[in-house]
């Protein structure tokens, strides 16, 4: 039972990290010299806030898969 919980926790963390990384528009931010540091942090904040519901859904569906049907 404990091994399964650890595996689920690792999976949830991995999926959350992948979601945040994939949602970052890094090529646009890094390759554009006109993007200031304050704009960069604003974009990161917006992406973080938008990602919260999707990460929460992933956690809930991983812990209780019967909710997806």
Biopython code that builds the backbone (N, CA, C, O; Angstrom):
import numpy as np
from Bio.PDB.StructureBuilder import StructureBuilder

atoms = [
    (1, "UNK", "N", (0.831, -1.192, 0.000)),
    (1, "UNK", "CA", (0.000, 0.000, 0.000)),
    (1, "UNK", "C", (0.871, 1.249, 0.000)),
    (1, "UNK", "O", (0.599, 2.191, -0.745)),
    (2, "UNK", "N", (1.908, 1.271, 0.819)),
    (2, "UNK", "CA", (2.761, 2.450, 0.903)),
    (2, "UNK", "C", (3.535, 2.662, -0.390)),
    (2, "UNK", "O", (3.776, 3.798, -0.797)),
    (3, "UNK", "N", (3.923, 1.565, -1.032)),
    (3, "UNK", "CA", (4.668, 1.669, -2.279)),
    (3, "UNK", "C", (3.788, 2.303, -3.356)),
    (3, "UNK", "O", (4.258, 3.106, -4.162)),
    (4, "UNK", "N", (2.519, 1.937, -3.359)),
    (4, "UNK", "CA", (1.581, 2.490, -4.326)),
    (4, "UNK", "C", (1.380, 3.989, -4.104)),
    (4, "UNK", "O", (1.288, 4.749, -5.068)),
    (5, "UNK", "N", (1.312, 4.413, -2.857)),
    (5, "UNK", "CA", (1.138, 5.833, -2.547)),
    (5, "UNK", "C", (2.360, 6.635, -2.974)),
    (5, "UNK", "O", (2.227, 7.743, -3.493)),
    (6, "UNK", "N", (3.548, 6.080, -2.758)),
    (6, "UNK", "CA", (4.769, 6.768, -3.175)),
    (6, "UNK", "C", (4.834, 6.874, -4.692)),
    (6, "UNK", "O", (5.246, 7.902, -5.231)),
    (7, "UNK", "N", (4.431, 5.821, -5.372)),
    (7, "UNK", "CA", (4.434, 5.841, -6.834)),
    (7, "UNK", "C", (3.440, 6.878, -7.358)),
    (7, "UNK", "O", (3.733, 7.599, -8.311)),
    (8, "UNK", "N", (2.266, 6.950, -6.733)),
    (8, "UNK", "CA", (1.280, 7.946, -7.142)),
    (8, "UNK", "C", (1.784, 9.357, -6.876)),
    (8, "UNK", "O", (1.591, 10.254, -7.697)),
    (9, "UNK", "N", (2.431, 9.555, -5.728)),
    (9, "UNK", "CA", (2.960, 10.879, -5.405)),
    (9, "UNK", "C", (4.024, 11.299, -6.411)),
    (9, "UNK", "O", (4.035, 12.445, -6.862)),
    (10, "UNK", "N", (4.918, 10.380, -6.766)),
    (10, "UNK", "CA", (5.947, 10.692, -7.760)),
    (10, "UNK", "C", (5.325, 11.001, -9.114)),
    (10, "UNK", "O", (5.775, 11.908, -9.813)),
    (11, "UNK", "N", (4.292, 10.248, -9.486)),
    (11, "UNK", "CA", (3.615, 10.477, -10.754)),
    (11, "UNK", "C", (2.947, 11.850, -10.779)),
    (11, "UNK", "O", (3.022, 12.563, -11.780)),
    (12, "UNK", "N", (2.300, 12.216, -9.688)),
    (12, "UNK", "CA", (1.637, 13.516, -9.602)),
    (12, "UNK", "C", (2.654, 14.647, -9.725)),
    (12, "UNK", "O", (2.424, 15.614, -10.451)),
    (13, "UNK", "N", (3.759, 14.531, -9.030)),
    (13, "UNK", "CA", (4.799, 15.559, -9.100)),
    (13, "UNK", "C", (5.362, 15.650, -10.509)),
    (13, "UNK", "O", (5.546, 16.746, -11.039)),
    (14, "UNK", "N", (5.631, 14.515, -11.108)),
    (14, "UNK", "CA", (6.169, 14.497, -12.468)),
    (14, "UNK", "C", (5.203, 15.142, -13.457)),
    (14, "UNK", "O", (5.617, 15.951, -14.288)),
    (15, "UNK", "N", (3.925, 14.792, -13.375)),
    (15, "UNK", "CA", (2.940, 15.369, -14.282)),
    (15, "UNK", "C", (2.796, 16.874, -14.073)),
    (15, "UNK", "O", (2.649, 17.622, -15.039)),
    (16, "UNK", "N", (2.837, 17.314, -12.833)),
    (16, "UNK", "CA", (2.762, 18.750, -12.552)),
    (16, "UNK", "C", (3.936, 19.510, -13.131)),
    (16, "UNK", "O", (3.760, 20.575, -13.722)),
    (17, "UNK", "N", (5.126, 18.974, -12.967)),
    (17, "UNK", "CA", (6.328, 19.623, -13.504)),
    (17, "UNK", "C", (6.280, 19.651, -15.031)),
    (17, "UNK", "O", (6.605, 20.668, -15.644)),
    (18, "UNK", "N", (5.880, 18.552, -15.636)),
    (18, "UNK", "CA", (5.790, 18.501, -17.100)),
    (18, "UNK", "C", (4.773, 19.522, -17.604)),
    (18, "UNK", "O", (5.029, 20.213, -18.590)),
    (19, "UNK", "N", (3.631, 19.625, -16.942)),
    (19, "UNK", "CA", (2.607, 20.575, -17.373)),
    (19, "UNK", "C", (3.143, 22.000, -17.337)),
    (19, "UNK", "O", (2.962, 22.749, -18.297)),
    (20, "UNK", "N", (3.793, 22.382, -16.259)),
    (20, "UNK", "CA", (4.296, 23.753, -16.134)),
    (20, "UNK", "C", (5.364, 24.023, -17.185)),
    (20, "UNK", "O", (5.368, 25.093, -17.794)),
    (21, "UNK", "N", (6.264, 23.081, -17.409)),
    (21, "UNK", "CA", (7.332, 23.277, -18.393)),
    (21, "UNK", "C", (6.763, 23.378, -19.804)),
    (21, "UNK", "O", (7.188, 24.228, -20.586)),
    (22, "UNK", "N", (5.810, 22.522, -20.128)),
    (22, "UNK", "CA", (5.237, 22.534, -21.474)),
    (22, "UNK", "C", (4.436, 23.813, -21.718)),
    (22, "UNK", "O", (4.385, 24.304, -22.846)),
    (23, "UNK", "N", (3.819, 24.350, -20.684)),
    (23, "UNK", "CA", (2.989, 25.538, -20.873)),
    (23, "UNK", "C", (3.798, 26.830, -20.957)),
    (23, "UNK", "O", (3.240, 27.881, -21.272)),
    (24, "UNK", "N", (5.084, 26.774, -20.685)),
    (24, "UNK", "CA", (5.909, 27.986, -20.763)),
    (24, "UNK", "C", (6.219, 28.351, -22.215)),
    (24, "UNK", "O", (6.665, 27.502, -22.987)),
    (25, "UNK", "N", (5.986, 29.598, -22.584)),
    (25, "UNK", "CA", (6.358, 30.035, -23.935)),
    (25, "UNK", "C", (7.817, 30.494, -23.975)),
    (25, "UNK", "O", (8.102, 31.620, -24.384)),
    (26, "UNK", "N", (8.723, 29.641, -23.558)),
    (26, "UNK", "CA", (10.123, 30.046, -23.407)),
    (26, "UNK", "C", (10.800, 30.507, -24.690)),
    (26, "UNK", "O", (11.542, 31.488, -24.642)),
    (27, "UNK", "N", (10.593, 29.865, -25.828)),
    (27, "UNK", "CA", (11.279, 30.374, -27.030)),
    (27, "UNK", "C", (10.893, 31.817, -27.341)),
    (27, "UNK", "O", (11.739, 32.611, -27.752)),
    (28, "UNK", "N", (9.638, 32.154, -27.150)),
    (28, "UNK", "CA", (9.189, 33.513, -27.410)),
    (28, "UNK", "C", (9.796, 34.495, -26.410)),
    (28, "UNK", "O", (10.181, 35.606, -26.776)),
    (29, "UNK", "N", (9.879, 34.080, -25.160)),
    (29, "UNK", "CA", (10.401, 34.966, -24.120)),
    (29, "UNK", "C", (11.910, 35.127, -24.239)),
    (29, "UNK", "O", (12.421, 36.245, -24.164)),
    (30, "UNK", "N", (12.626, 34.029, -24.424)),
    (30, "UNK", "CA", (14.088, 34.059, -24.407)),
    (30, "UNK", "C", (14.651, 34.695, -25.671)),
    (30, "UNK", "O", (15.625, 35.445, -25.599)),
    (31, "UNK", "N", (14.060, 34.411, -26.823)),
    (31, "UNK", "CA", (14.602, 34.911, -28.083)),
    (31, "UNK", "C", (14.163, 36.326, -28.424)),
    (31, "UNK", "O", (14.627, 36.885, -29.418)),
    (32, "UNK", "N", (13.299, 36.907, -27.641)),
    (32, "UNK", "CA", (12.821, 38.255, -27.914)),
    (32, "UNK", "C", (13.528, 39.234, -26.980)),
    (32, "UNK", "O", (13.268, 39.227, -25.777)),
    (33, "UNK", "N", (14.416, 40.074, -27.509)),
    (33, "UNK", "CA", (15.146, 41.004, -26.635)),
    (33, "UNK", "C", (14.270, 42.128, -26.089)),
    (33, "UNK", "O", (14.692, 42.846, -25.182)),
    (34, "UNK", "N", (13.067, 42.292, -26.620)),
    (34, "UNK", "CA", (12.192, 43.370, -26.170)),
    (34, "UNK", "C", (11.392, 43.005, -24.920)),
    (34, "UNK", "O", (10.735, 43.867, -24.336)),
    (35, "UNK", "N", (11.441, 41.751, -24.506)),
    (35, "UNK", "CA", (10.710, 41.324, -23.311)),
    (35, "UNK", "C", (11.536, 41.687, -22.084)),
    (35, "UNK", "O", (12.660, 41.215, -21.911)),
    (36, "UNK", "N", (10.963, 42.528, -21.243)),
    (36, "UNK", "CA", (11.692, 42.953, -20.046)),
    (36, "UNK", "C", (11.551, 41.909, -18.940)),
    (36, "UNK", "O", (10.766, 40.967, -19.044)),
    (37, "UNK", "N", (12.321, 42.102, -17.898)),
    (37, "UNK", "CA", (12.294, 41.157, -16.774)),
    (37, "UNK", "C", (10.942, 41.182, -16.071)),
    (37, "UNK", "O", (10.451, 40.138, -15.643)),
    (38, "UNK", "N", (10.340, 42.350, -15.948)),
    (38, "UNK", "CA", (9.033, 42.423, -15.286)),
    (38, "UNK", "C", (7.963, 41.705, -16.108)),
    (38, "UNK", "O", (7.080, 41.059, -15.543)),
    (39, "UNK", "N", (8.034, 41.814, -17.442)),
    (39, "UNK", "CA", (7.095, 41.083, -18.285)),
    (39, "UNK", "C", (7.302, 39.579, -18.142)),
    (39, "UNK", "O", (6.341, 38.810, -18.112)),
    (40, "UNK", "N", (8.549, 39.173, -18.057)),
    (40, "UNK", "CA", (8.870, 37.755, -17.898)),
    (40, "UNK", "C", (8.238, 37.197, -16.626)),
    (40, "UNK", "O", (7.625, 36.129, -16.653)),
    (41, "UNK", "N", (8.386, 37.917, -15.509)),
    (41, "UNK", "CA", (7.825, 37.442, -14.247)),
    (41, "UNK", "C", (6.297, 37.490, -14.262)),
    (41, "UNK", "O", (5.646, 36.649, -13.642)),
    (42, "UNK", "N", (5.727, 38.461, -14.959)),
    (42, "UNK", "CA", (4.269, 38.520, -15.084)),
    (42, "UNK", "C", (3.744, 37.311, -15.847)),
    (42, "UNK", "O", (2.757, 36.695, -15.445)),
    (43, "UNK", "N", (4.410, 36.975, -16.949)),
    (43, "UNK", "CA", (3.997, 35.816, -17.746)),
    (43, "UNK", "C", (4.129, 34.534, -16.931)),
    (43, "UNK", "O", (3.249, 33.675, -16.983)),
    (44, "UNK", "N", (5.217, 34.397, -16.181)),
    (44, "UNK", "CA", (5.387, 33.203, -15.347)),
    (44, "UNK", "C", (4.278, 33.099, -14.299)),
    (44, "UNK", "O", (3.771, 32.008, -14.036)),
    (45, "UNK", "N", (3.905, 34.227, -13.704)),
    (45, "UNK", "CA", (2.826, 34.231, -12.717)),
    (45, "UNK", "C", (1.496, 33.822, -13.313)),
    (45, "UNK", "O", (0.753, 33.042, -12.717)),
    (46, "UNK", "N", (1.194, 34.352, -14.492)),
    (46, "UNK", "CA", (-0.057, 34.001, -15.170)),
    (46, "UNK", "C", (-0.086, 32.517, -15.499)),
    (46, "UNK", "O", (-1.100, 31.851, -15.290)),
    (47, "UNK", "N", (1.017, 32.002, -16.011)),
    (47, "UNK", "CA", (1.086, 30.574, -16.349)),
    (47, "UNK", "C", (0.907, 29.724, -15.093)),
    (47, "UNK", "O", (0.226, 28.699, -15.127)),
    (48, "UNK", "N", (1.513, 30.147, -13.991)),
    (48, "UNK", "CA", (1.361, 29.411, -12.739)),
    (48, "UNK", "C", (-0.079, 29.370, -12.267)),
    (48, "UNK", "O", (-0.565, 28.324, -11.838)),
    (49, "UNK", "N", (-0.766, 30.506, -12.344)),
    (49, "UNK", "CA", (-2.161, 30.567, -11.899)),
    (49, "UNK", "C", (-3.059, 29.738, -12.811)),
    (49, "UNK", "O", (-3.954, 29.041, -12.335)),
    (50, "UNK", "N", (-2.826, 29.810, -14.110)),
    (50, "UNK", "CA", (-3.633, 29.041, -15.059)),
    (50, "UNK", "C", (-3.387, 27.540, -14.888)),
    (50, "UNK", "O", (-4.292, 26.739, -15.124)),
    (51, "UNK", "N", (-2.194, 27.155, -14.487)),
    (51, "UNK", "CA", (-1.849, 25.740, -14.359)),
    (51, "UNK", "C", (-2.469, 25.081, -13.132)),
    (51, "UNK", "O", (-2.642, 23.862, -13.120)),
    (52, "UNK", "N", (-2.805, 25.842, -12.111)),
    (52, "UNK", "CA", (-3.295, 25.268, -10.853)),
    (52, "UNK", "C", (-4.504, 24.347, -11.056)),
    (52, "UNK", "O", (-4.480, 23.224, -10.553)),
    (53, "UNK", "N", (-5.562, 24.764, -11.769)),
    (53, "UNK", "CA", (-6.714, 23.853, -11.916)),
    (53, "UNK", "C", (-6.373, 22.554, -12.640)),
    (53, "UNK", "O", (-6.886, 21.493, -12.284)),
    (54, "UNK", "N", (-5.511, 22.630, -13.652)),
    (54, "UNK", "CA", (-5.165, 21.431, -14.405)),
    (54, "UNK", "C", (-4.329, 20.469, -13.563)),
    (54, "UNK", "O", (-4.512, 19.254, -13.641)),
    (55, "UNK", "N", (-3.430, 21.000, -12.775)),
    (55, "UNK", "CA", (-2.639, 20.148, -11.887)),
    (55, "UNK", "C", (-3.546, 19.531, -10.823)),
    (55, "UNK", "O", (-3.395, 18.358, -10.479)),
    (56, "UNK", "N", (-4.487, 20.321, -10.302)),
    (56, "UNK", "CA", (-5.423, 19.791, -9.305)),
    (56, "UNK", "C", (-6.274, 18.668, -9.898)),
    (56, "UNK", "O", (-6.498, 17.650, -9.243)),
    (57, "UNK", "N", (-6.750, 18.846, -11.133)),
    (57, "UNK", "CA", (-7.521, 17.779, -11.775)),
    (57, "UNK", "C", (-6.681, 16.526, -11.960)),
    (57, "UNK", "O", (-7.170, 15.416, -11.754)),
    (58, "UNK", "N", (-5.432, 16.690, -12.344)),
    (58, "UNK", "CA", (-4.547, 15.536, -12.492)),
    (58, "UNK", "C", (-4.351, 14.799, -11.180)),
    (58, "UNK", "O", (-4.332, 13.569, -11.150)),
    (59, "UNK", "N", (-4.205, 15.552, -10.089)),
    (59, "UNK", "CA", (-4.039, 14.936, -8.769)),
    (59, "UNK", "C", (-5.302, 14.174, -8.386)),
    (59, "UNK", "O", (-5.229, 13.023, -7.958)),
    (60, "UNK", "N", (-6.449, 14.808, -8.537)),
    (60, "UNK", "CA", (-7.711, 14.165, -8.149)),
    (60, "UNK", "C", (-7.962, 12.923, -8.991)),
    (60, "UNK", "O", (-8.347, 11.882, -8.458)),
    (61, "UNK", "N", (-7.751, 13.021, -10.293)),
    (61, "UNK", "CA", (-7.999, 11.871, -11.158)),
    (61, "UNK", "C", (-6.999, 10.752, -10.926)),
    (61, "UNK", "O", (-7.320, 9.586, -11.155)),
    (62, "UNK", "N", (-5.798, 11.079, -10.479)),
    (62, "UNK", "CA", (-4.832, 10.035, -10.153)),
    (62, "UNK", "C", (-5.232, 9.318, -8.865)),
    (62, "UNK", "O", (-5.103, 8.098, -8.760)),
    (63, "UNK", "N", (-5.714, 10.074, -7.897)),
    (63, "UNK", "CA", (-6.087, 9.478, -6.614)),
    (63, "UNK", "C", (-7.439, 8.764, -6.684)),
    (63, "UNK", "O", (-7.625, 7.736, -6.034)),
    (64, "UNK", "N", (-8.379, 9.294, -7.462)),
    (64, "UNK", "CA", (-9.715, 8.695, -7.586)),
    (64, "UNK", "C", (-10.086, 8.598, -9.063)),
    (64, "UNK", "O", (-10.809, 9.454, -9.572)),
    (65, "UNK", "N", (-9.605, 7.572, -9.755)),
    (65, "UNK", "CA", (-9.873, 7.456, -11.192)),
    (65, "UNK", "C", (-11.352, 7.278, -11.539)),
    (65, "UNK", "O", (-11.749, 7.529, -12.676)),
    (66, "UNK", "N", (-12.163, 6.853, -10.585)),
    (66, "UNK", "CA", (-13.585, 6.658, -10.879)),
    (66, "UNK", "C", (-14.302, 7.986, -11.125)),
    (66, "UNK", "O", (-15.418, 7.986, -11.644)),
    (67, "UNK", "N", (-13.694, 9.110, -10.767)),
    (67, "UNK", "CA", (-14.313, 10.410, -11.007)),
    (67, "UNK", "C", (-14.257, 10.820, -12.475)),
    (67, "UNK", "O", (-14.958, 11.750, -12.876)),
    (68, "UNK", "N", (-13.454, 10.159, -13.273)),
    (68, "UNK", "CA", (-13.326, 10.521, -14.685)),
    (68, "UNK", "C", (-14.460, 9.976, -15.532)),
    (68, "UNK", "O", (-14.643, 10.410, -16.669)),
    (69, "UNK", "N", (-15.221, 9.039, -15.003)),
    (69, "UNK", "CA", (-16.295, 8.442, -15.808)),
    (69, "UNK", "C", (-17.635, 9.032, -15.472)),
    (69, "UNK", "O", (-18.645, 8.642, -16.057)),
]
sb = StructureBuilder()
sb.init_structure("model")
sb.init_model(0)
sb.init_chain("A")
sb.init_seg("    ")
for serial, (resi, resn, name, xyz) in enumerate(atoms, 1):
    if name == "N":
        sb.init_residue(resn, " ", resi, " ")
    sb.init_atom(name, np.array(xyz, "f"), 0.0, 1.0, " ", f" {name:<3s}", serial, name[0])
structure = sb.get_structure()
